[in-house]
Amino acid sequence: MKTKNIIIAALGLLTLGGLSSCGDSWLDVDSKTESNSGNFFKTQEDGYRALIGCYDGWQRTVSSGPTFTFFQLSETMSDECFGGTGNGDARNTQIIDRFDMNQAPSFTDMHNSLWNLYYAAIFRCNEFIEKESGIAWKDSVTKKTYLGEAHAIRAICYFDLARIFERVPLLTHATKENLPQVGPDTLYSQIVADMQYAIDNIPANAYPKSDYATNDGHITKYAAEALMARIYLFYDGYYNNNQGGEVPGGLTKAMALADVEDVIASGEYGLVPRFKDLWPASSDNPSDDYTGHWVDNSSYAGVGNKETVLSMKFNYTADYNGNDDGNRFVVMLGMRTGGNKYDRYGQGWGAMTVNPNTVDAFKSGDQRESASIITCSDLPGYVSNYISDQREYTGYALKKYTPLSKRNDTGDLVSYLEGDMAGDFQISQYQDWVLVRYSDVLLMAAELGSAKAQDYLDLVRQRAFTLDNGSLSPGYSQIAATRENIWNERQKEFVGEGIRYWDELRQGLNTAARQIAGTTKTLSAGNEDDVTITAENIINKRGFCQIPLTQITLSNGVLKQNPGW
């Protein structure tokens, strides 16, 4: 966990074009010691540094502290979680979980920083793709690999924007031109083209799993194929009503299935035997003290494990001087403990309290429940000491990515980060975010109609019901590999992984709204506080978020607000 292989921390020191910002100020400097648009993009090494810049731009959509990261939005808008946070905090999280501006009418710019960060990342990719012709490449394989990764990052960024906002400006050149939003068909055509470029150009052997210690975090051909299937399923669900039609850009259902079948056939990936070993908190042994490097004393399968198809990398090298490398999603997710005082779980801001319906979805014997959910009443002293400042307390918290604390050799409670020369919970959370797991590949292949659909579903469910001794729980029974059963299985498999909301939307807007809507009794500052979400609010906004008012203003009205906002 100490080694991070996409060397992102160094990027704060670079000043190559488009790296520090989308502004013009850097163009006025003719430095002989720093990189700029005049002396950069010359050597293959420059190409590598530019690629790192693309990865860093993508990482900063989380690490640079936007009000809401893509992953927090994904969780909060779904039926998995409520907004949460502190009882005295602003109610912007409640706007998100209830799709209701009346919760806090002044928050018209909630997503402005996220918008800027995504377009900064896209700018870096555009600049690299545009200027690669000036690079004296040593070999064509390296050129194709790096450019394939850059195209994939651009595709990921636009896919996120398409799901958050639906209609956004499409910039494929390094420009600040004031462009109107494009419709989803135009946007998805570009997303598909970019991801297909990655599939066609990144060699299958570029980043083998056997070398995960040095290449974990790179987008591989197989990661691009898995993401292409995800793109297909979302578009076909939301826009084609799951009819199996063609996605703009020429992506067919057969092509998407072939992509995930190729991932499976590669032999590069597999399921980790025990579900709980996929995340630090889930694999934690609460009886262990903090000694040395914490994960050495846990059953955690580790970064780059065989189930990880693609992860976003983070480091503990962040500071308050522009080096943004920590996982801000984890900071928001962490339990609200009033400081790093609670034994076992570390400090956070208490966002994304778990909807009890999420817990109720699990059947007896399903090991994923305890690996995914913290039952707060099971924690000694937690309820009596810490829920007085918690908004929308439900009795449950997300476990997979929650930070941890341990007692050191002197008996003091410390964040386990401190053993890696960190300790500021705000900037030093370095858990990688796993975007695609092998179980997702299996379930997507099953849903897309693989001849082995039943086998793939069985593999995922059998692992879910496998006890620590290796035997199957009596609660396990085989279920048919129907689309509805696969959707239900995905609900339990990916709790807290930023997938559920998009799975709901692709079942149909009305269906998603019905699943999310309802009234739930919670506690805020220890007092009863009903959370009421109406289907009408979700439907009126078509499931998408508000365009930041600042962007509309800066565009002189070229950008238009999304319906309902």
C-alpha positions in Angstrom: 0.0 0.0 0.0 3.0 2.2 0.4 4.0 2.2 -3.3 2.0 4.2 -5.7 2.8 3.5 -9.3 1.4 6.3 -11.3 3.7 9.0 -9.9 1.2 11.6 -9.3 2.7 13.5 -6.4 5.4 14.9 -8.6 2.9 16.6 -10.9 2.5 19.6 -8.6 6.1 20.5 -9.6 5.5 20.5 -13.3 4.4 23.5 -15.3 3.8 22.0 -18.7 1.1 23.6 -20.8 -2.4 23.0 -19.4 -1.0 21.3 -16.3 -1.4 24.0 -13.7 -4.6 25.5 -15.1 -6.5 26.3 -18.2 -5.4 29.9 -18.0 -3.0 31.9 -20.2 -0.5 33.2 -17.6 2.0 30.4 -18.1 2.4 31.4 -21.7 4.0 34.6 -20.8 7.0 32.9 -19.3 10.0 31.9 -21.4 11.9 29.7 -18.9 15.0 27.7 -19.8 14.5 25.4 -16.8 10.8 24.7 -16.9 8.6 23.0 -19.4 6.2 25.0 -21.5 4.4 24.6 -24.8 7.5 25.8 -26.7 10.0 23.3 -25.4 7.8 20.4 -24.4 6.3 17.6 -26.4 9.6 16.8 -28.0 10.8 13.5 -26.5 9.2 10.2 -25.5 10.0 11.1 -21.9 7.9 14.2 -22.4 5.1 12.0 -23.7 5.3 10.0 -20.5 5.2 13.1 -18.3 2.2 14.4 -20.3 0.5 11.1 -19.7 1.1 11.4 -16.0 -0.4 14.8 -16.2 -3.6 13.3 -17.7 -3.8 10.8 -14.9 -3.2 13.6 -12.4 -6.0 15.7 -13.9 -8.4 12.8 -13.6 -7.3 12.1 -10.0 -7.8 15.7 -9.1 -11.6 15.4 -9.8 -11.5 13.7 -6.4 -8.4 14.8 -4.6 -8.7 18.5 -5.2 -11.7 18.6 -3.0 -14.8 19.5 -5.1 -17.9 20.0 -3.0 -19.2 16.7 -4.3 -17.1 14.1 -6.0 -18.6 11.9 -8.7 -18.6 9.1 -6.2 -20.3 11.0 -3.5 -23.0 12.2 -5.9 -23.5 8.6 -7.1 -24.0 7.3 -3.6 -26.2 10.2 -2.3 -28.5 10.3 -5.3 -29.2 6.5 -5.1 -31.4 4.7 -2.7 -28.3 3.5 -0.8 -27.6 6.6 1.2 -28.9 9.9 2.4 -26.9 13.1 2.5 -25.9 13.0 6.1 -23.0 15.2 7.4 -23.2 17.3 10.6 -26.4 18.6 12.0 -25.2 22.2 11.8 -23.8 21.9 8.3 -25.3 23.5 5.2 -28.1 21.5 3.6 -26.4 21.1 0.2 -26.1 17.4 0.7 -29.9 17.3 1.2 -30.4 19.1 -2.1 -28.6 16.1 -3.7 -30.4 13.3 -2.0 -33.8 14.9 -2.3 -33.4 16.6 -5.7 -34.9 19.6 -4.1 -33.5 23.1 -4.2 -35.9 24.2 -1.4 -33.5 22.5 1.0 -30.9 25.3 0.5 -31.9 27.7 -2.3 -28.7 29.6 -2.3 -26.6 26.6 -3.4 -26.7 27.3 -7.2 -23.0 26.5 -7.7 -22.5 23.2 -5.9 -20.8 21.5 -8.8 -18.7 24.4 -10.1 -15.4 23.1 -8.8 -16.2 19.6 -10.1 -17.0 21.0 -13.5 -13.7 22.9 -13.6 -11.7 19.9 -12.5 -13.2 17.7 -15.2 -12.5 20.2 -17.9 -9.0 20.8 -16.6 -8.4 17.0 -17.0 -9.9 17.0 -20.4 -7.7 20.0 -21.4 -4.6 18.0 -20.5 -5.7 15.0 -22.5 -6.6 17.2 -25.5 -3.3 19.0 -25.4 -1.3 15.7 -25.3 -3.4 14.2 -28.1 -3.0 17.3 -30.2 0.7 17.8 -29.7 2.0 14.2 -29.8 2.9 14.6 -33.5 5.8 16.8 -32.4 7.3 14.0 -30.2 10.2 12.0 -31.5 8.8 8.6 -30.4 11.3 5.9 -29.9 8.9 3.2 -30.8 5.3 3.0 -32.1 4.1 0.6 -29.4 4.8 3.1 -26.6 3.2 5.9 -28.6 0.0 3.9 -29.2 -0.1 2.8 -25.5 0.3 6.3 -24.1 -2.2 7.8 -26.5 -4.6 5.0 -25.9 -4.5 5.8 -22.2 -5.0 9.5 -22.8 -8.1 8.8 -25.0 -9.5 6.5 -22.3 -9.1 9.1 -19.6 -10.9 11.7 -21.8 -13.6 9.1 -22.4 -14.0 8.5 -18.6 -14.2 12.2 -17.9 -16.9 12.8 -20.5 -18.8 9.7 -19.4 -18.9 11.0 -15.9 -20.0 14.4 -17.1 -22.7 12.8 -19.3 -24.1 11.0 -16.4 -24.0 13.9 -14.0 -25.2 16.7 -16.3 -26.3 14.9 -19.5 -25.6 17.9 -21.8 -22.2 19.5 -21.6 -19.8 21.3 -24.0 -17.7 18.9 -26.0 -14.1 20.1 -26.4 -11.7 17.8 -28.3 -9.0 20.4 -28.7 -6.9 22.3 -26.1 -9.1 25.4 -26.2 -11.2 27.7 -23.9 -13.7 28.4 -26.6 -17.2 29.1 -25.3 -19.2 26.3 -26.8 -22.8 25.3 -26.3 -23.8 22.0 -24.8 -24.2 19.0 -27.1 -26.9 16.4 -26.9 -26.2 12.9 -25.5 -25.9 11.3 -28.9 -23.0 13.6 -29.9 -21.4 13.2 -26.5 -21.7 9.4 -26.5 -20.3 9.2 -30.0 -17.1 10.8 -28.8 -17.0 8.7 -25.6 -17.3 5.5 -27.6 -14.7 6.6 -30.2 -12.2 7.5 -27.5 -12.7 4.2 -25.6 -12.5 2.2 -28.8 -9.2 4.0 -29.6 -7.9 2.8 -26.3 -9.1 -0.8 -26.9 -7.5 -0.8 -30.4 -4.2 0.8 -29.3 -3.2 -0.3 -25.8 -1.5 -3.7 -26.3 -3.0 -6.5 -24.3 0.4 -7.2 -22.7 1.2 -3.5 -21.9 0.4 -3.8 -18.2 0.2 -7.4 -17.1 -1.3 -8.3 -13.7 1.9 -10.1 -12.9 3.6 -6.7 -12.8 1.0 -4.9 -10.7 3.6 -3.7 -8.2 4.9 -1.3 -10.9 1.9 -0.7 -13.2 -1.2 -0.7 -11.0 -3.4 2.2 -11.9 -2.7 2.2 -15.6 -5.7 1.9 -17.9 -5.3 -1.4 -19.7 -6.9 -2.8 -22.9 -9.1 -4.9 -20.6 -10.1 -2.0 -18.4 -11.1 -0.1 -21.5 -13.2 -3.1 -22.7 -15.0 -3.3 -19.3 -15.7 0.4 -19.3 -17.1 0.1 -22.9 -19.6 -2.4 -21.7 -20.6 -0.1 -18.8 -21.1 2.7 -21.4 -23.2 0.5 -23.5 -25.4 -0.7 -20.6 -26.0 2.8 -19.3 -26.9 4.3 -22.7 -29.1 1.4 -23.7 -30.9 1.4 -20.4 -31.5 5.1 -20.0 -32.0 6.1 -23.7 -33.1 2.8 -25.4 -35.2 1.4 -22.6 -33.0 -1.7 -22.6 -33.9 -2.8 -26.1 -30.4 -3.8 -27.0 -30.1 -1.0 -29.6 -27.0 0.5 -31.0 -25.3 3.2 -29.0 -24.1 6.4 -30.9 -20.6 5.8 -32.2 -21.5 2.4 -33.6 -21.4 0.4 -30.3 -23.6 -2.6 -30.5 -24.7 -5.1 -27.8 -22.6 -7.8 -29.5 -19.5 -5.6 -29.4 -20.0 -4.8 -25.7 -20.5 -8.5 -24.9 -17.4 -9.4 -26.9 -15.4 -6.8 -24.9 -16.2 -8.3 -21.5 -15.8 -11.8 -22.7 -12.3 -10.8 -23.8 -11.6 -9.6 -20.3 -12.7 -12.9 -18.9 -10.9 -15.0 -21.5 -7.6 -13.1 -20.8 -7.1 -15.0 -17.6 -5.6 -11.9 -16.0 -8.4 -11.5 -13.4 -10.3 -13.6 -10.9 -12.5 -13.3 -7.8 -10.7 -12.8 -4.5 -11.9 -15.8 -2.5 -13.4 -13.8 0.4 -15.5 -10.8 -0.3 -14.4 -8.9 2.8 -10.8 -9.0 1.8 -11.3 -6.5 -0.9 -11.2 -3.4 1.3 -9.1 -2.4 4.3 -12.0 -1.7 6.7 -13.9 -4.9 5.7 -10.8 -7.1 6.3 -9.8 -5.4 9.5 -9.3 -7.5 12.6 -10.5 -5.2 15.4 -8.5 -7.0 18.0 -5.2 -6.1 16.3 -3.1 -3.3 17.6 -1.4 -0.8 15.3 2.0 -2.3 14.7 4.2 -1.4 11.8 2.3 -1.2 8.6 -1.3 -2.0 9.4 -2.3 -4.0 6.4 0.5 -6.5 7.1 -1.7 -7.6 10.0 -5.0 -7.9 8.1 -6.4 -10.2 5.5 -6.7 -7.3 3.0 -6.0 -8.7 -0.5 -4.0 -5.5 -1.3 -3.9 -3.0 -4.1 -3.7 -4.4 -7.5 -5.2 -7.7 -6.4 -6.5 -10.1 -9.1 -10.1 -8.7 -8.9 -9.1 -5.1 -9.6 -9.6 -4.3 -13.3 -9.2 -0.5 -12.9 -8.5 1.7 -9.9 -7.9 5.4 -9.4 -4.7 5.9 -7.4 -4.2 8.1 -4.4 -1.2 9.0 -2.3 -0.5 10.2 1.3 1.9 12.8 -0.1 -0.7 15.6 -0.2 -0.2 19.0 1.4 -1.9 22.4 1.5 0.4 23.9 -1.2 -1.3 22.5 -4.3 -0.2 18.8 -4.1 -3.7 17.3 -4.0 -3.2 13.5 -3.9 -5.5 12.2 -1.2 -8.9 10.5 -1.5 -11.5 13.2 -0.6 -14.4 10.8 -1.0 -13.0 8.8 2.0 -12.8 12.0 4.0 -16.5 12.7 3.4 -17.5 9.1 4.0 -15.8 8.6 7.3 -17.9 8.4 10.4 -18.4 11.6 12.3 -16.4 11.0 15.5 -15.5 14.5 16.5 -11.8 13.9 16.0 -9.7 10.8 15.5 -10.9 9.4 18.9 -13.0 6.4 18.2 -11.3 3.1 18.5 -11.2 1.4 15.1 -12.9 3.8 12.7 -11.2 7.0 11.9 -12.5 10.5 11.5 -14.7 11.8 8.7 -17.5 14.2 8.0 -20.4 11.7 8.3 -21.8 12.0 4.8 -23.8 9.2 3.1 -25.6 7.6 6.0 -27.0 4.3 4.8 -30.7 3.8 4.0 -32.0 0.9 6.1 -33.6 -0.5 2.9 -30.1 -1.2 1.7 -29.4 -3.4 4.7 -32.8 -5.1 4.3 -31.9 -6.2 0.7 -29.4 -8.8 2.0 -30.5 -12.3 2.7 -29.4 -14.4 5.6 -25.9 -15.8 5.1 -24.8 -13.2 2.6 -21.3 -12.2 3.7 -21.4 -9.0 1.7 -23.7 -7.4 4.3 -21.1 -7.3 7.1 -18.3 -6.4 4.6 -20.3 -3.5 3.2 -22.2 -2.0 6.2 -21.3 -0.8 9.7 -24.0 -1.4 12.2 -23.3 1.5 14.5 -25.1 -0.1 17.6 -22.5 -2.8 17.5 -19.7 -0.3 18.2 -19.0 0.2 22.0 -19.9 3.7 23.0 -20.5 5.1 19.5 -24.2 5.8 19.8 -23.9 7.4 23.2 -20.9 9.6 22.3 -21.1 10.6 18.6 -24.5 10.8 17.1 -25.4 14.1 18.7 -23.7 15.9 15.9 -24.8 13.5 13.1 -27.5 14.5 10.6 -29.8 11.8 9.2 -28.4 9.1 11.5 -29.9 5.7 10.4 -27.9 3.3 12.6 -25.8 2.3 9.6 -22.7 3.5 7.8 -20.7 2.4 4.7 -17.8 0.2 5.6 -15.8 -0.6 2.4 -14.0 2.7 2.1 -14.3 4.0 5.7 -11.0 5.2 7.3 -9.5 3.3 10.3 -7.8 4.1 13.5 -5.6 1.9 15.7 -3.8 1.9 19.1 -0.1 2.3 18.8 2.5 0.7 21.0 2.0 3.4 23.7 -1.8 2.8 23.7 -2.7 6.1 21.9 -5.3 6.1 19.2 -3.8 7.1 15.8 -5.0 7.0 12.2 -3.3 4.1 10.5 -2.1 6.7 8.0 0.4 7.9 10.5 2.5 4.8 10.0 3.1 6.0 6.4 4.2 9.5 7.4 0.8 11.0 7.3 -2.0 11.7 9.7 -4.0 14.7 8.5 -7.3 13.0 7.8 -8.3 15.8 5.5 -5.5 15.3 2.9 -3.9 12.0 3.7 -6.5 9.3 2.9 -4.8 7.2 0.3 -7.2 4.3 -0.3 -7.5 3.7 -4.0 -10.9 3.9 -5.5 -11.6 0.7 -7.5 -13.7 1.6 -10.5 -14.1 -1.8 -12.0 -13.9 -5.2 -10.3 -13.9 -8.6 -12.0 -17.3 -9.4 -10.4 -18.7 -6.4 -12.4 -17.3 -7.8 -15.6 -18.9 -11.2 -14.9 -22.3 -9.6 -14.1 -22.2 -7.3 -17.2 -21.3 -10.3 -19.4 -24.3 -12.2 -17.9 -26.6 -9.3 -18.4 -25.4 -8.8 -22.0 -26.5 -12.3 -22.8 -23.4 -14.5 -22.6 -23.9 -18.2 -23.1 -22.2 -18.6 -19.7 -24.5 -16.1 -18.0 -25.6 -18.7 -15.4 -22.0 -19.7 -14.6 -21.0 -16.1 -14.2 -23.9 -15.2 -11.9 -23.3 -18.4 -9.8 -19.6 -17.5 -9.3 -20.5 -14.1 -7.9 -23.2 -15.4 -5.6 -21.3 -18.4 -4.4 -18.5 -16.1 -3.3 -21.0 -13.9 -1.5 -22.2 -16.9 0.5 -18.8 -18.5 1.2 -18.0 -18.6 4.9 -14.6 -18.1 6.4 -14.1 -21.9 6.5 -14.7 -22.2 2.8 -18.1 -23.8 3.0 -21.3 -22.3 1.5 -23.8 -20.7 3.8 -27.1 -22.6 4.2 -28.7 -19.3 2.9 -27.3 -19.9 -0.6 -29.5 -21.1 -3.4 -29.1 -20.8 -7.1 -31.2 -18.3 -8.9 -31.8 -18.0 -12.7 -29.7 -15.6 -14.6 -32.5 -13.3 -15.6 -32.0 -9.5 -16.1 -34.0 -8.7 -13.0 -32.1 -11.2 -10.9 -28.8 -9.8 -12.2 -29.9 -6.2 -11.3 -30.8 -7.3 -7.8 -27.5 -9.1 -7.4 -25.7 -5.9 -8.5 -27.5 -4.0 -5.8 -25.9 -6.2 -3.1 -22.5 -6.7 -4.7 -21.6 -3.0 -5.2 -23.0 -1.3 -2.1 -20.9 1.9 -1.5 -19.0 1.6 -4.8 -20.7 4.4 -6.7 -22.5 2.1 -9.1 -26.1 1.7 -7.8 -27.5 5.0 -8.9 -26.5 4.5 -12.5 -27.8 1.0 -12.4 -31.1 2.4 -11.2 -31.3 5.0 -13.9 -30.7 2.5 -16.6 -33.7 0.5 -15.4 -35.8 3.5 -16.5 -36.2 6.9 -15.0 -39.7 6.1 -13.5 -38.4 2.9 -12.0 -35.4 4.6 -10.5 -37.6 7.3 -9.0 -39.9 4.8 -7.4 -37.0 2.9 -5.9 -35.4 6.0 -4.5 -38.5 7.8 -3.3 -40.1 7.4 0.1 -40.1 8.6 3.7 -37.5 7.2 6.2 -37.3 8.0 9.9 -33.8 9.2 11.0 -32.2 11.1 13.8 -30.6 14.5 13.4 -28.7 15.7 16.6 -30.5 12.8 18.3 -34.0 14.1 17.4 -36.5 12.5 15.0 -36.0 13.8 11.5 -37.9 12.3 8.5 -36.2 12.1 5.2 -38.8 12.5 2.4 -37.8 12.0 -1.2 -40.5 12.4 -3.9 -40.4 10.6 -7.2 -41.7 13.7 -8.9 -38.5 15.7 -8.0 -36.3 13.0 -9.6 -38.5 12.7 -12.7 -38.7 16.4 -13.2 -34.9 16.7 -13.2 -34.6 13.5 -15.3 -32.2 12.2 -12.7 -29.4 14.7 -13.6 -27.7 17.5 -11.6 -27.8 21.3 -11.9 -25.5 23.1 -14.3 -23.4 25.4 -12.1 -24.7 29.0 -12.3 -21.2 30.4 -12.5 -20.7 28.4 -15.8 -23.9 29.7 -17.2 -23.0 33.3 -16.3 -19.5 33.0 -17.7 -20.8 31.6 -20.9 -23.0 34.7 -21.4 -26.1 32.4 -21.5 -24.6 30.0 -24.0 -25.0 27.2 -21.5 -28.6 26.3 -20.4 -29.8 25.0 -17.1 -31.0 21.5 -16.9 -34.8 21.0 -16.7 -36.2 21.2 -13.2 -33.3 23.1 -11.6 
